[in-house]
Amino acid sequence: ASSGIGAALAEEYAGPGVFLALTGRNEERLEAVAAACRGQGAEVAIKALDILDGEALAGWIGEIDAKHPIDLLVANAGISSGTARSGETTEKVREIFAINVDGVLNTVLPVIAPMQSRGTGQIAIMSSIAGFRGLPGTSAYGASKAAVKSWGEGLRGQLWADGIWVSVICPGYVVSTMTGAN
């Protein structure tokens, strides 16, 4: 929630009587988003975390859920290597898949059991329009977003009977820090 769509969503949801738990890698930017949300009357908890540290993320999600049962979880972390057929190095491909796929799994999986026990909740998974078709220069990004799109669509049917709604969001091009070099 420290930049881009995540920051915009946090500020959109912020308001009196709203509790937000926000995480991101950059603590300074995360605190700025939290301050803006608090300025709109929201109660905000933040924690700078690496989305790939599944154990730490699950622990924090568990702590938050124990105090404020999570009714909406947004799995939004994502990176890209840019466009313009610049190519993707082996290291960048692996980083994109790790953050965009494992990061979503690390975010969503810890909240499923608590939501099932309550019989209610909503999970929103951020995919992309790029997940519908492979595009030159961003093949890893598109494939990673296709993976979370497909997983989320399957999860929707799997969790429906438990009272949990799953939304898969596929935005088009968004002007953000991530797309600034495009």
Secondary structure, 3 states (H helix, E strand, C coil): CCCHHHHHHHHHHCCCCCEEEEEECCHHHHHHHHHHHHHCCCEEEEEECCCCCHHHHHHHHHHHHHHCCCCEEEECCCCCCCCCCCCCCHHHHHHHHHHHHHHHHHHHHHHHHHHHHHCCEEEEEECCHHHHCCCCCCHHHHHHHHHHHHHHHHHHHHHHHHCEEEEEECCCCCCCCCCCCC
